[in-house]
Amino acid sequence: MRLRGLIRKESLQIIRDPSSIGIAFFLPVLLLLIFGYGVSLDARDIAIALVVDSPDPLTTSLVSGFQRSEYFAPVSIPSIQEAEEAMMRRRVDAIVWLREGFSRDLLARGGAPVGVIVNGVDANKARLIEGYIGGVWQQWLARISDARGLDLQVPVRVKYRIWFNPAVRSRDYLVPGLIAVIMTLIGAMLTSMVVAREWERGTMEALMVTPVSIYEILLGKIIPYFILGMGGMALSVSMAIFLFAVPLQGSLAALFAASALFMLTTIAMGLFISTVADSQFVAGQMAIVVTFLPAFILSGFIFDIGSMPALIQGVTRIVPATYFVAILQSIFLAGDIWSIFFVNCAWLAVMCAVLLVIIRKKSHKRLR
C-alpha cells in the first residue's frame, strides 16, 4: 500500500512536471532526427574530376562508367593543371587522369596506368574514394574484356555477397546504436535529476521522516521512470522502423526484453549519480559525462571497438551501452541470434545488480 502511494506520488509529479516528459519523449525525437539525418558514414555524390588527354571510344566508355556510378558526381576538366587547381579549391575530392595514349597502351600491352589523385585530408573518405574508383575500373575492364574478347589485366573477379546489411547503408546500423546511446542518457537523467530536484526543494527530507522503508523509496523512484523510459524506447524504435526504414529482422519480444533490462541498468546509473549529487546542475553534468559520452564514444556505436587500443577495449567492457548496442544491431539487422542476445543480457544483468547493491549500501534513510 505504501509503495503504491509512492508510485502514485511520482506519477503525479511526472504529470505536473513537463521536464520529465520532455526528457523521455521530446529528447529522443530530437536526437534521433539530428543524428539520424546528420550522421552518415556513406559516401555519395563524390565530386571527381575526369581528365582525358585523348578522347576515344574506350575512354568515353570508362567515363560513362563513372557517370553511371551512384557514388560519383563526375566533372570533365580539360587539363590536369585545371583539375589540380579545382582540388586545391576543394571543388573536387579526387582526380582520374587518362593520359595520352591510354587506349593504345591498353590494347597493345593488356594494361595502361590510370592517374588517380585523392584528397587525403579526410583519411576515411579518401580510402572509400580509392576503393570506389578501383571498383569502377575493375568493372570496366571486365566489361571491355568480355565485349572485345581481349585478355586485359583482370587477374581476379570478385563476386560480393553482403550479409545482414545488403544495401550497405550506414544508417541501418547507426540508428539502432543511436537508440542505445539516447536511452543511456534518458534513463540516467530521468532519475538523477529528479531525485536531485527533490533534495533541492526539500521534499526528500519530508519523505525521509515517513514510515516507508528505503526499499520502498527506491522502488517508488524506479517503477514510474522505468515505465516512462520504456515509452521513450517504444517511440525511438517506431521512428527507427517507420521514419528511417531500418529493417527489423528479429522479434519485438526480444527487443523489448533486452530494452527493459537496459532501462533498469540506466535508471540504476541515474540513482547512483543521485547518491553523490544533490543539485540538478551537478546531476545533469554527471549524467552526461558518466553515461552519455562513454556510450557515444566507447560503445561501438560509431567507432569500432576492435580498432581501439587494448586498454580502451577493456574500458568499453564496463560501459553498459556496449552490450545493448550489440543486442540492438543484431536484432535489427540479423535477427534473434540467441548466443549474442543471452551473453550480452547476462552482462547487463550483472551490471544492473552491482549498481543496485551499491545504491542500497549508499542509500540511508537519513538527512544529508
C-alpha positions in Angstrom: 0.0 0.0 0.0 2.8 2.4 0.9 4.7 1.5 -2.3 1.5 2.2 -4.3 1.2 5.6 -2.7 4.9 6.4 -3.6 4.3 5.3 -7.2 1.2 7.4 -7.4 3.1 10.4 -5.9 5.9 10.1 -8.5 3.3 9.7 -11.3 1.6 12.9 -10.3 4.9 14.7 -10.2 5.7 13.4 -13.7 2.3 14.7 -14.9 2.8 18.1 -13.3 6.4 18.5 -14.3 6.8 18.7 -18.1 10.6 18.3 -18.0 10.4 14.6 -17.2 8.0 14.0 -20.1 10.3 16.2 -22.3 13.3 14.1 -21.4 11.5 10.8 -22.1 9.8 11.8 -25.4 11.0 15.0 -26.8 14.7 14.4 -26.3 14.8 11.0 -28.2 12.9 12.5 -31.1 15.2 15.5 -31.3 18.4 13.4 -31.0 17.2 10.8 -33.5 16.3 13.5 -36.0 19.7 15.2 -35.6 21.9 12.2 -35.6 19.7 10.0 -37.8 19.8 12.5 -40.7 23.1 14.3 -39.8 25.4 11.4 -39.1 26.2 9.2 -42.1 29.3 7.1 -43.0 28.1 6.7 -46.6 30.0 8.5 -49.3 27.6 9.5 -52.1 27.8 12.0 -55.0 31.6 12.4 -54.6 32.9 15.2 -56.8 35.6 13.9 -59.0 37.4 15.5 -62.0 37.8 13.4 -65.1 40.8 14.4 -67.3 41.0 12.7 -70.7 44.0 13.8 -72.7 43.0 11.9 -75.9 39.3 11.1 -76.0 38.2 8.0 -78.0 35.5 5.3 -77.7 37.4 3.4 -75.0 38.0 6.4 -72.7 34.4 7.5 -73.3 33.1 4.1 -72.1 35.2 4.4 -69.0 34.0 7.9 -68.3 30.4 6.7 -68.7 31.2 4.1 -66.0 32.0 6.9 -63.5 28.9 8.8 -64.6 26.6 5.8 -64.0 28.1 5.1 -60.6 25.9 6.1 -57.6 29.0 7.2 -55.7 30.3 9.8 -58.0 29.3 13.2 -59.4 32.0 13.5 -62.2 33.0 16.7 -63.8 35.0 16.7 -67.1 38.0 19.1 -66.9 40.3 19.6 -70.0 43.7 19.6 -68.3 45.4 18.2 -65.3 46.6 21.6 -64.2 43.0 22.9 -64.0 41.9 19.7 -62.2 44.6 20.2 -59.6 43.5 23.8 -59.2 40.0 22.6 -58.6 41.2 20.2 -55.9 43.2 22.9 -54.2 40.0 25.0 -54.1 38.1 21.9 -52.7 35.7 21.8 -55.7 36.6 18.1 -56.3 37.7 15.4 -53.9 39.6 13.3 -56.5 41.1 13.3 -60.0 41.0 10.5 -62.5 43.6 11.2 -65.3 43.6 9.2 -68.5 46.8 10.2 -70.1 47.8 10.5 -73.8 47.9 7.0 -75.4 45.8 5.3 -72.8 43.7 3.3 -75.2 46.8 2.4 -77.4 48.7 1.1 -74.4 45.7 -0.8 -73.1 45.1 -2.6 -76.3 48.8 -3.2 -77.1 50.1 -4.2 -73.7 47.0 -5.5 -72.0 47.1 -2.7 -69.4 47.6 1.0 -69.0 48.2 3.2 -66.0 45.4 5.5 -64.7 46.4 8.5 -62.7 44.4 8.9 -59.5 44.8 11.8 -57.1 42.7 11.8 -53.9 42.3 14.5 -51.3 43.6 12.8 -48.2 42.5 15.3 -45.6 39.7 13.0 -44.5 41.5 9.7 -44.4 38.4 7.5 -44.1 36.7 9.3 -47.1 40.0 9.0 -49.1 40.1 5.2 -48.6 36.4 5.0 -49.7 37.1 7.0 -52.8 40.1 4.9 -53.6 38.0 1.7 -53.3 35.1 3.1 -55.3 37.4 4.2 -58.2 39.1 0.8 -58.2 35.7 -0.9 -58.3 34.6 1.2 -61.4 38.0 0.4 -63.1 37.7 -3.3 -62.5 34.1 -3.5 -63.7 35.0 -1.6 -66.8 38.0 -3.8 -67.6 35.8 -6.9 -67.2 33.1 -5.5 -69.4 35.6 -4.5 -72.1 37.4 -7.8 -72.0 34.1 -9.7 -72.5 32.9 -7.4 -75.2 36.1 -7.4 -77.3 37.5 -10.8 -76.5 40.6 -9.2 -75.0 43.0 -10.5 -72.3 43.2 -7.4 -70.2 44.6 -7.3 -66.7 41.7 -8.5 -64.6 43.5 -11.2 -62.5 40.7 -11.8 -60.1 36.9 -11.2 -60.4 35.3 -10.9 -57.1 31.6 -11.6 -56.5 30.4 -10.0 -53.3 27.7 -11.1 -51.0 26.8 -8.7 -48.2 25.2 -10.3 -45.2 22.8 -8.6 -42.8 23.0 -5.1 -44.5 22.8 -5.8 -48.2 22.1 -2.2 -49.1 25.3 -1.2 -47.2 23.5 1.7 -45.6 25.3 3.1 -42.6 22.0 4.4 -41.2 20.8 0.8 -40.8 23.4 0.1 -38.1 23.9 3.7 -36.8 20.2 4.2 -35.8 20.0 1.1 -33.6 23.2 2.1 -31.9 21.9 5.6 -31.6 18.9 4.3 -29.7 21.1 2.7 -27.2 23.1 5.9 -26.7 20.0 8.0 -26.3 18.3 5.6 -23.9 21.5 5.7 -21.8 21.2 9.5 -21.4 17.5 9.4 -20.9 17.4 6.7 -18.3 20.2 8.3 -16.3 18.9 11.8 -16.5 15.3 10.9 -15.6 16.3 9.6 -12.1 19.4 11.6 -11.3 17.9 15.0 -12.0 14.5 14.2 -10.5 16.0 12.9 -7.2 18.4 15.9 -7.1 15.4 18.2 -7.6 13.7 16.7 -4.6 16.8 17.4 -2.5 16.8 21.0 -3.7 13.1 21.5 -2.9 13.3 19.8 0.5 10.7 17.1 -0.4 13.2 14.4 0.1 13.6 15.4 3.7 9.8 15.1 4.2 9.9 11.7 2.6 12.6 10.5 5.0 10.6 11.1 8.1 7.7 8.9 6.9 7.5 5.2 7.9 8.3 4.0 4.4 11.5 1.8 4.0 14.5 2.7 1.9 13.5 -0.2 -0.5 10.1 1.3 -1.0 11.6 4.7 -1.7 13.9 3.2 -4.3 11.2 1.1 -5.9 8.9 4.2 -5.9 11.5 6.0 -7.9 12.4 3.2 -10.3 9.0 1.9 -11.4 7.4 5.2 -12.7 10.5 6.3 -14.5 11.1 2.8 -15.9 7.6 2.9 -17.5 8.3 6.4 -18.8 11.6 5.4 -20.2 10.1 2.4 -21.9 7.6 4.7 -23.5 10.5 6.7 -24.9 12.1 3.5 -26.1 9.0 2.4 -27.9 8.9 5.8 -29.6 12.5 5.5 -30.7 12.0 2.0 -32.1 8.9 3.2 -34.0 10.9 6.1 -35.5 13.7 3.7 -36.5 11.3 1.4 -38.3 8.8 3.8 -39.9 10.8 7.0 -40.3 14.3 5.8 -41.0 13.2 2.5 -42.7 15.6 0.4 -40.6 14.7 -3.3 -41.1 13.7 -5.3 -38.0 14.8 -8.9 -38.6 14.3 -10.1 -35.1 11.3 -10.2 -32.7 9.8 -7.3 -30.8 9.6 -9.6 -27.8 13.4 -10.0 -27.7 13.9 -6.3 -28.5 11.8 -5.1 -25.6 13.0 -7.7 -23.1 16.6 -6.5 -23.7 15.4 -2.9 -23.6 13.7 -3.4 -20.2 16.9 -4.8 -18.8 19.0 -2.0 -20.2 16.5 0.6 -19.0 16.7 -0.8 -15.5 20.5 -0.5 -15.7 20.5 3.1 -16.9 18.0 4.1 -14.2 20.2 2.4 -11.7 23.1 4.5 -13.0 20.9 7.6 -12.5 20.1 6.6 -9.0 23.8 6.1 -8.3 24.5 9.6 -9.6 21.8 10.9 -7.3 23.5 9.5 -4.3 26.6 11.7 -4.8 25.0 14.8 -6.4 22.4 16.8 -4.6 21.8 19.6 -7.2 20.2 19.3 -10.6 23.1 21.0 -12.3 25.7 18.6 -10.9 23.4 15.6 -11.6 22.9 16.7 -15.2 26.6 17.2 -15.8 27.5 13.9 -14.2 24.8 12.1 -16.3 26.3 13.5 -19.5 29.9 12.8 -18.5 29.4 9.4 -16.9 26.8 7.9 -19.2 26.3 9.7 -22.5 29.9 10.4 -23.5 31.2 6.9 -22.8 28.1 5.4 -24.6 28.7 7.7 -27.6 32.5 7.1 -27.9 33.1 3.6 -26.4 30.0 1.5 -27.2 30.8 0.7 -30.8 28.0 2.9 -31.9 30.4 4.8 -34.4 33.9 3.8 -33.5 34.9 0.1 -34.0 35.9 -1.4 -30.6 38.3 -3.8 -32.3 40.3 -0.9 -33.7 40.8 0.7 -30.2 43.9 0.1 -28.1 43.8 -2.9 -25.8 43.5 -0.7 -22.7 40.5 1.2 -24.1 38.9 -2.0 -25.2 39.0 -3.1 -21.6 37.3 0.2 -20.6 34.5 -0.5 -23.1 33.5 -3.6 -21.1 32.2 -1.5 -18.2 30.0 0.6 -20.4 26.5 -0.8 -20.4 25.7 0.6 -23.8 28.4 -1.6 -25.4 26.2 -4.7 -24.7 23.0 -3.0 -25.7 24.4 -1.8 -29.0 25.4 -5.3 -29.9 22.0 -6.6 -29.0 20.1 -3.9 -31.0 22.3 -4.2 -34.1 21.9 -8.0 -34.1 18.1 -7.9 -33.6 17.6 -5.2 -36.2 19.9 -6.4 -38.9 20.5 -10.2 -38.3 17.5 -11.4 -36.2 17.3 -13.2 -32.9 20.8 -14.6 -32.5 20.5 -16.1 -29.1 24.2 -16.5 -28.5 24.6 -12.8 -28.8 21.4 -11.9 -27.0 21.9 -14.0 -23.9 25.6 -13.3 -23.4 25.1 -9.5 -23.6 21.9 -9.6 -21.5 23.8 -11.5 -18.8 26.4 -8.8 -18.7 23.7 -6.2 -18.4 22.0 -8.1 -15.6 25.3 -8.3 -13.7 26.0 -4.6 -14.1 22.4 -3.7 -13.0 22.7 -6.0 -9.9 26.0 -4.5 -8.9 24.7 -0.9 -9.3 21.6 -1.7 -7.2 23.7 -3.2 -4.5 25.9 -0.1 -4.4 22.9 2.2 -4.4 21.4 0.2 -1.5 24.6 0.5 0.5 25.0 4.2 -0.2 21.3 5.0 0.5 20.3 5.6 4.1 17.1 6.9 5.4 18.7 9.9 7.0 19.0 13.6 6.2 22.1 14.9 4.4 
